[in-house]
């Protein structure tokens, strides 16, 4: 009994010998670390999305798309994989948007409906564009909060301040995020333009200098132009070049640009007004975005400047400016339809001047070149960035990136928004600016970057990557389907249909062969007959071997043997689709007897 009591008192924290309470030794709590998780925009152009997390609080920066590469047949958009957000839904305090370009807001209609109670924060134009996207998808119950330069919001343990930066769209912001671990600066997309078209969009350099004096834990900086030396040209250079193009044009001007580049559209309208041209918006998206920008006061034009298609027919060509989409060679865009003579209102004329006021997004170069060639073949004059200064980038070049690092003086540095070469070159710039190599992190999509007392580094990897949007389907097309589409497009389809007796597997009909995109049957009759003979042999061999109809084994055997045979004959590997139909012979005979 005494032994049991002594054990009991020891468990309660008493010294059994002295009868005094023992001093409790507290175990130190594990250190909480700030976690940064890129879900997109790393090692690629577009699809920007980043999670910032501390304890039970989480915010998301941007929610963008990227456009499909040429081998992604039939895919409309590529969006980030949001599984991590779903798994941590209770932590999510808000979505923060740096600006309104597609690579930062384009995925909102596909991802945000699952987070309807989570508020959205962004500039006036940014949220207006997101709201338009949502309405197109029948979503109208999200909460929006407009911010401006200097606005400050508190979400959980995070305090976010919005700082103006110059970009190729209005309401572009850098994010100053105060966390329990320290201050993060996320530049968003930026460049340093001391003479922007709209003085309200001038980058707030004094604020960044003050941040550097106060102390910046981590700088996450735009890397898109990290392989471009020097400085990005001012938007004013485009204004002068466009004015020259307008002066030299003798017929209609058809100008293709990004629909979201409201500042560029505004300067084009200003020049058109100066040169006596009226404006027609060709394309539903650019017309809608222009209407939105006009409603909120970001786009202005005199009354009577805007015309419709019917009015355009009664004007002299020298009086017409057509602003359209298609600067990236998008198949369904206005300019591409015009080049293919498929536009319902506009037919290209030899006297037209076509201006591409944009630069190619990586991966779109071939599509743009094809459209330019088609336009040249129609005899019109084509102006693009390679032969005229009709576009400047909205992203910082190397000298501007150096200045951002020099102003903010971060302890840690993480390049974002770019392909691998951009990220690595930007990391090299940070090294030149004095950031120690061990304090520079090259992130990967899905890798958790942790910052704590012991420094910065990669922790675990979470589920992340790309989700394909095809029509109304989100995520139902994966790599296997894309591989099949590539095979069909490159090698064609070879279909074999046979009818077998249900009980024995005996061949009672076929084989019938259909070829699509592989060989023309009438010109390959000998090979088709050989293929039929081989299929008959396979059916007999499989059924005699199994003594019953194993349809899975039969299809696999047909597919395997025909693949070898067809490659031997043609050196091509089409998709082979075996179709096995089973028939109960006794039932069939009874039905025939009744007839």
PyMOL commands that set and color helices and strands:
alter all, ss='L'
color gray80, all
select helices_A, chain A and resi 2-11+83-87+89-91+102-105+108-115+124-136+199-201+205-214+235-248+262-274+284-295+309-312+317-319+334-339+365-377+398-408+420-432+437-439+479-490+521-523+525-546+551-570+585-594
alter helices_A, ss='H'
color red, helices_A
select strands_A, chain A and resi 14-15+20-21+34-40+49-54+57-61+65-66+77-80+92-96+120-122+144-146+152-155+158-164+173-178+183-186+216-222+253-256+278-282+320-324+353-356+381-383+410-416+440-441+447-452+455-461+466-470+473-474+493-501+507-516+575-583
alter strands_A, ss='S'
color yellow, strands_A
deselect
rebuild
show_as cartoon
